[in-house]
Amino acid sequence: MTDLPLPDFDQLALGDVLHRIRALDASQLQELLVHEAGHAARVPVLEILEARMRELDAGAEPSGGDPRNAPGIEPTPGGSPVQQSTAAQANTPLRHGVAGQTQKRGLP
């Protein structure tokens, strides 16, 4: 496998692709376009890449920074503070507009 300008490109969500390609130049963007067209061919990703290529062709400049250094999601230290003793009581909310399925709460 070739080294892409964004090493984890195939696993990126659409929003991440949108933000991380802004730092790429036209040749790097073209490399991603060729890769995507030949592999997953995700239409929304291809559309984003093509739109960014048009922006660069119209004179836009790549933003600064290295797109490979995008911050990752870090787990919350210590886990959730919710415990069984502090959790909300389970209940069934009223269902409006569904005939015959609303519970009779206290009605005969």
Backbone as a chain_set.jsonl record, in Angstrom:
{"seq": "MTDLPLPDFDQLALGDVLHRIRALDASQLQELLVHEAGHAARVPVLEILEARMRELDAGAEPSGGDPRNAPGIEPTPGGSPVQQSTAAQANTPLRHGVAGQTQKRGLP", "coords": {"N": [[0.838, -1.185, 0.0], [0.473, 2.244, -0.733], [1.944, 5.213, 0.69], [-0.197, 7.533, 1.85], [-1.087, 11.043, 1.79], [-2.644, 11.525, 4.021], [-2.398, 9.341, 6.409], [-4.368, 7.721, 7.718], [-6.559, 7.857, 6.083], [-8.566, 6.182, 4.88], [-10.125, 5.445, 7.041], [-11.246, 7.736, 8.006], [-13.902, 9.843, 9.088], [-16.504, 11.61, 7.331], [-16.675, 14.367, 8.064], [-14.154, 14.722, 9.22], [-12.48, 14.319, 7.027], [-13.181, 16.537, 5.494], [-12.124, 18.678, 7.027], [-9.399, 18.028, 7.34], [-8.263, 17.926, 4.786], [-7.813, 20.491, 4.022], [-5.256, 21.416, 4.466], [-3.749, 20.314, 2.498], [-1.873, 20.289, -0.587], [-2.395, 20.704, -4.171], [-1.282, 18.454, -5.538], [-1.143, 16.501, -3.519], [-3.823, 16.3, -2.887], [-4.802, 15.343, -5.316], [-3.642, 12.833, -5.285], [-5.087, 11.633, -3.213], [-7.633, 11.693, -4.386], [-7.326, 9.919, -6.578], [-6.728, 7.574, -5.184], [-9.097, 7.217, -3.625], [-11.054, 6.973, -5.657], [-10.26, 4.592, -6.801], [-10.546, 2.744, -4.8], [-12.519, 2.685, -2.192], [-14.409, 4.448, -3.238], [-16.229, 6.351, -2.166], [-18.913, 8.337, -2.569], [-19.686, 10.88, -1.298], [-17.185, 11.609, -0.215], [-15.568, 11.771, -2.487], [-16.857, 13.936, -3.709], [-16.284, 16.004, -1.891], [-13.482, 16.094, -2.074], [-13.177, 16.778, -4.777], [-14.446, 19.272, -4.813], [-12.719, 20.739, -3.155], [-10.453, 20.651, -4.746], [-11.287, 22.218, -6.886], [-11.453, 24.662, -5.521], [-8.74, 25.1, -4.947], [-7.77, 25.288, -7.548], [-8.96, 27.654, -8.235], [-7.474, 29.476, -6.897], [-7.24, 29.305, -4.132], [-5.363, 28.81, -1.127], [-3.469, 26.228, 0.512], [-4.117, 25.552, 3.959], [-2.18, 26.274, 6.899], [-0.114, 23.993, 8.818], [0.118, 20.501, 9.737], [-1.718, 17.948, 8.42], [-1.61, 15.373, 9.357], [-1.239, 15.521, 12.018], [-3.561, 15.836, 13.435], [-5.657, 16.242, 16.258], [-6.467, 13.508, 18.379], [-9.189, 11.561, 19.746], [-9.477, 11.387, 23.135], [-9.867, 9.065, 25.791], [-12.215, 9.436, 28.51], [-10.866, 10.142, 31.612], [-11.043, 7.892, 34.321], [-13.626, 7.009, 33.855], [-17.262, 6.865, 33.826], [-19.088, 9.032, 36.022], [-21.531, 8.212, 36.924], [-23.466, 6.161, 38.978], [-25.193, 3.221, 40.139], [-26.652, 3.973, 42.379], [-26.948, 6.7, 42.005], [-28.174, 7.034, 39.609], [-30.872, 7.951, 37.411], [-34.319, 7.117, 37.997], [-35.798, 4.432, 36.28], [-38.36, 4.819, 33.952], [-41.386, 4.778, 32.047], [-42.029, 6.946, 29.524], [-44.953, 8.893, 28.642], [-46.681, 8.012, 25.701], [-47.604, 9.823, 23.069], [-50.228, 10.171, 20.738], [-50.349, 7.591, 19.768], [-52.584, 5.348, 19.278], [-54.144, 3.157, 21.529], [-51.802, 2.281, 22.627], [-50.854, 3.812, 24.672], [-50.068, 3.862, 28.017], [-52.352, 3.187, 30.658], [-52.371, 5.237, 33.058], [-53.097, 5.058, 36.211], [-55.79, 5.173, 35.581], [-59.078, 3.746, 35.331]], "CA": [[0.0, 0.0, 0.0], [1.256, 3.468, -0.82], [1.773, 6.165, 1.788], [-1.07, 8.631, 1.463], [-0.851, 12.267, 2.562], [-3.341, 11.304, 5.288], [-2.192, 7.898, 6.594], [-5.58, 7.025, 8.138], [-7.598, 8.402, 5.212], [-9.664, 5.244, 4.643], [-10.941, 5.315, 8.238], [-11.736, 9.042, 8.433], [-15.307, 10.21, 8.882], [-16.674, 12.649, 6.324], [-16.319, 15.658, 8.642], [-12.703, 14.769, 9.403], [-11.899, 14.498, 5.695], [-13.431, 17.925, 5.123], [-11.216, 19.581, 7.73], [-7.984, 17.682, 7.214], [-7.732, 18.133, 3.433], [-7.546, 21.918, 3.794], [-3.818, 21.664, 4.542], [-3.079, 19.623, 1.4], [-1.728, 21.005, -1.855], [-3.11, 20.065, -5.286], [-0.741, 17.123, -5.856], [-1.559, 15.593, -2.45], [-5.262, 16.116, -3.055], [-4.965, 14.474, -6.484], [-3.276, 11.487, -4.845], [-6.237, 11.108, -2.473], [-8.716, 11.478, -5.353], [-7.034, 8.682, -7.319], [-6.858, 6.465, -4.233], [-10.502, 7.021, -3.273], [-11.775, 6.492, -6.838], [-9.858, 3.215, -7.069], [-10.768, 1.86, -3.656], [-13.876, 2.704, -1.629], [-15.261, 5.267, -4.119], [-17.315, 6.956, -1.383], [-19.358, 9.496, -3.345], [-19.539, 12.148, -0.578], [-15.756, 11.921, -0.066], [-15.122, 12.229, -3.808], [-17.408, 15.275, -3.93], [-15.521, 16.942, -1.061], [-12.15, 16.212, -2.657], [-13.29, 17.521, -6.04], [-14.765, 20.672, -4.483], [-11.493, 21.365, -2.656], [-9.564, 20.8, -5.904], [-11.772, 23.409, -7.592], [-11.044, 25.823, -4.732], [-7.303, 25.305, -5.169], [-7.613, 25.75, -8.935], [-9.438, 29.038, -8.288], [-6.528, 30.335, -6.207], [-7.173, 29.09, -2.685], [-4.081, 28.301, -0.635], [-3.596, 25.271, 1.62], [-3.947, 26.138, 5.287], [-0.948, 25.831, 7.546], [-0.212, 22.84, 9.704], [0.286, 19.155, 9.208], [-2.989, 17.244, 8.636], [-1.373, 14.097, 10.043], [-1.144, 15.786, 13.446], [-4.874, 16.196, 13.969], [-5.819, 15.66, 17.595], [-7.318, 12.327, 18.491], [-10.145, 11.565, 20.843], [-8.899, 10.722, 24.292], [-10.918, 8.573, 26.676], [-12.435, 10.17, 29.735], [-10.179, 9.458, 32.707], [-11.854, 7.478, 35.452], [-14.921, 6.483, 33.471], [-18.465, 7.646, 34.084], [-19.359, 9.241, 37.443], [-22.861, 7.704, 37.242], [-23.503, 4.873, 39.674], [-26.562, 2.732, 40.287], [-27.333, 4.727, 43.437], [-27.193, 8.08, 41.576], [-28.829, 7.028, 38.297], [-32.294, 8.292, 37.407], [-35.195, 5.963, 38.022], [-36.324, 4.048, 34.971], [-39.811, 4.932, 33.819], [-41.82, 4.793, 30.664], [-42.716, 8.21, 29.253], [-46.218, 8.775, 27.927], [-46.574, 8.011, 24.241], [-48.713, 10.61, 22.545], [-50.585, 9.974, 19.348], [-50.319, 6.196, 19.366], [-53.83, 4.81, 19.824], [-54.113, 1.817, 22.092], [-50.502, 1.919, 23.172], [-50.541, 4.645, 25.804], [-50.399, 3.172, 29.261], [-53.405, 3.801, 31.476], [-51.715, 5.564, 34.324], [-54.034, 5.363, 37.281], [-57.166, 5.226, 35.087], [-59.722, 2.409, 35.341]], "C": [[0.879, 1.242, 0.0], [1.0, 4.337, 0.405], [0.966, 7.348, 1.28], [-0.724, 9.87, 2.281], [-1.553, 12.246, 3.928], [-3.296, 9.799, 5.552], [-3.45, 7.123, 6.964], [-6.792, 7.431, 7.301], [-8.797, 7.469, 5.058], [-10.594, 5.091, 5.844], [-11.546, 6.639, 8.694], [-13.225, 9.208, 8.151], [-15.358, 11.386, 7.916], [-16.263, 14.028, 6.848], [-14.828, 15.818, 8.843], [-11.991, 14.974, 8.075], [-12.011, 15.961, 5.29], [-12.418, 18.868, 5.764], [-9.749, 19.289, 7.441], [-7.417, 17.896, 5.816], [-7.387, 19.583, 3.167], [-6.059, 22.246, 3.825], [-3.062, 21.042, 3.368], [-2.955, 20.506, 0.172], [-2.393, 20.185, -2.961], [-2.591, 18.664, -5.588], [-1.132, 16.098, -4.791], [-3.052, 15.284, -2.559], [-5.548, 15.186, -4.231], [-4.649, 13.029, -6.122], [-4.431, 10.847, -4.067], [-7.413, 10.825, -3.396], [-8.532, 10.159, -6.105], [-7.225, 7.473, -6.41], [-8.329, 6.169, -3.943], [-11.295, 6.461, -4.459], [-11.463, 5.023, -7.113], [-10.136, 2.25, -5.945], [-12.225, 1.911, -3.199], [-14.869, 3.449, -2.512], [-16.478, 5.813, -3.37], [-17.7, 8.275, -2.062], [-19.232, 10.802, -2.558], [-18.075, 12.565, -0.417], [-15.212, 12.426, -1.397], [-15.622, 13.649, -4.089], [-16.637, 16.324, -3.132], [-14.131, 17.167, -1.652], [-12.176, 17.033, -3.948], [-13.599, 18.993, -5.795], [-13.521, 21.398, -3.986], [-10.5, 21.577, -3.8], [-9.98, 22.029, -6.715], [-11.382, 24.686, -6.857], [-9.568, 26.136, -4.948], [-7.04, 25.821, -6.574], [-8.029, 27.215, -9.082], [-8.545, 29.994, -7.493], [-6.46, 30.187, -4.704], [-5.813, 28.505, -2.324], [-4.329, 27.254, 0.445], [-3.391, 25.983, 2.953], [-2.649, 25.622, 5.884], [-1.188, 24.603, 8.406], [-0.079, 21.524, 8.969], [-0.99, 18.37, 9.479], [-2.82, 15.897, 9.328], [-1.316, 14.28, 11.55], [-2.469, 16.199, 14.058], [-5.054, 15.531, 15.328], [-6.764, 14.478, 17.566], [-8.271, 12.471, 19.659], [-9.53, 10.772, 21.985], [-10.025, 10.238, 25.193], [-11.027, 9.431, 27.937], [-11.732, 9.449, 30.876], [-11.149, 9.097, 33.826], [-13.231, 6.957, 35.113], [-16.067, 7.399, 33.846], [-18.675, 7.827, 35.585], [-20.733, 8.698, 37.866], [-22.738, 6.33, 37.893], [-24.966, 4.459, 39.801], [-27.322, 3.565, 41.32], [-27.656, 6.162, 43.01], [-27.909, 8.164, 40.23], [-30.306, 7.378, 38.437], [-33.124, 7.016, 37.416], [-35.729, 5.691, 36.623], [-37.836, 4.216, 34.989], [-40.135, 4.987, 32.335], [-42.539, 6.108, 30.408], [-44.026, 7.954, 28.502], [-45.958, 8.827, 26.426], [-47.795, 8.714, 23.697], [-48.967, 10.279, 21.082], [-50.533, 8.543, 18.865], [-51.506, 5.509, 20.027], [-53.626, 3.395, 20.332], [-52.776, 1.426, 22.687], [-50.09, 2.774, 24.362], [-50.965, 3.915, 27.062], [-51.49, 3.944, 29.992], [-52.817, 4.055, 32.841], [-52.756, 5.996, 35.341], [-55.479, 5.478, 36.831], [-57.759, 3.843, 35.104], [-59.769, 1.787, 33.952]], "O": [[1.914, 1.276, 0.665], [-0.029, 4.21, 1.07], [1.401, 8.073, 0.385], [-0.128, 9.757, 3.352], [-1.093, 12.884, 4.875], [-4.086, 9.055, 4.972], [-3.591, 5.968, 6.562], [-7.927, 7.351, 7.771], [-9.938, 7.929, 5.102], [-11.734, 4.654, 5.687], [-12.289, 6.665, 9.675], [-13.734, 8.774, 7.117], [-14.357, 12.074, 7.713], [-15.576, 14.774, 6.15], [-14.285, 16.908, 8.663], [-11.012, 15.716, 7.999], [-11.049, 16.553, 4.802], [-11.907, 19.767, 5.096], [-8.946, 20.213, 7.312], [-6.203, 18.036, 5.668], [-6.726, 19.88, 2.172], [-5.644, 23.259, 3.263], [-1.85, 21.226, 3.256], [-3.805, 21.358, -0.088], [-2.897, 19.091, -2.706], [-3.386, 17.767, -5.869], [-1.421, 14.948, -5.12], [-3.482, 14.15, -2.348], [-6.435, 14.337, -4.151], [-5.311, 12.107, -6.597], [-4.72, 9.663, -4.239], [-8.117, 9.831, -3.216], [-9.475, 9.381, -6.248], [-7.813, 6.47, -6.814], [-8.761, 5.018, -4.004], [-12.121, 5.567, -4.278], [-12.321, 4.29, -7.607], [-9.975, 1.042, -6.12], [-13.074, 1.234, -3.779], [-16.053, 3.111, -2.529], [-17.605, 5.751, -3.862], [-16.902, 9.21, -2.116], [-18.708, 11.771, -3.107], [-17.763, 13.754, -0.477], [-14.471, 13.408, -1.428], [-14.889, 14.469, -4.644], [-16.366, 17.413, -3.639], [-13.659, 18.301, -1.72], [-11.307, 17.875, -4.179], [-13.075, 19.863, -6.489], [-13.289, 22.55, -4.354], [-9.783, 22.577, -3.817], [-9.13, 22.79, -7.177], [-11.02, 25.68, -7.487], [-9.191, 27.296, -5.112], [-6.188, 26.687, -6.774], [-7.517, 27.93, -9.943], [-8.828, 31.19, -7.423], [-5.683, 30.89, -4.057], [-5.196, 27.796, -3.119], [-5.285, 27.369, 1.212], [-2.584, 26.907, 3.055], [-2.09, 24.633, 5.408], [-2.329, 24.229, 8.68], [-0.156, 21.458, 7.742], [-1.329, 18.139, 10.64], [-3.794, 15.339, 9.834], [-1.342, 13.297, 12.291], [-2.489, 16.851, 15.101], [-4.648, 14.385, 15.522], [-7.74, 14.46, 16.816], [-8.16, 13.4, 20.459], [-9.115, 9.626, 21.811], [-11.034, 10.927, 25.346], [-10.061, 10.061, 28.366], [-11.974, 8.261, 31.092], [-11.979, 9.914, 34.224], [-13.946, 6.5, 36.004], [-15.861, 8.574, 34.147], [-18.466, 6.886, 36.351], [-21.06, 8.724, 39.052], [-22.007, 5.46, 37.42], [-25.867, 5.271, 39.589], [-28.511, 3.83, 41.146], [-28.546, 6.785, 43.59], [-28.217, 9.261, 39.764], [-30.912, 7.122, 39.477], [-32.699, 5.975, 36.915], [-36.069, 6.614, 35.882], [-38.505, 3.801, 35.935], [-39.266, 5.213, 31.493], [-43.574, 6.363, 31.024], [-44.183, 6.94, 27.822], [-45.119, 9.593, 25.953], [-48.914, 8.227, 23.859], [-48.034, 10.128, 20.294], [-50.659, 8.296, 17.665], [-51.44, 5.132, 21.197], [-53.024, 2.552, 19.667], [-52.643, 0.319, 23.21], [-49.075, 2.491, 25.0], [-52.085, 3.413, 27.157], [-51.545, 5.173, 29.953], [-52.78, 3.158, 33.684], [-53.23, 7.132, 35.336], [-56.332, 5.852, 37.636], [-57.044, 2.859, 34.916], [-60.273, 0.676, 33.79]]}, "num_chains": 1, "name": "protein.A"}
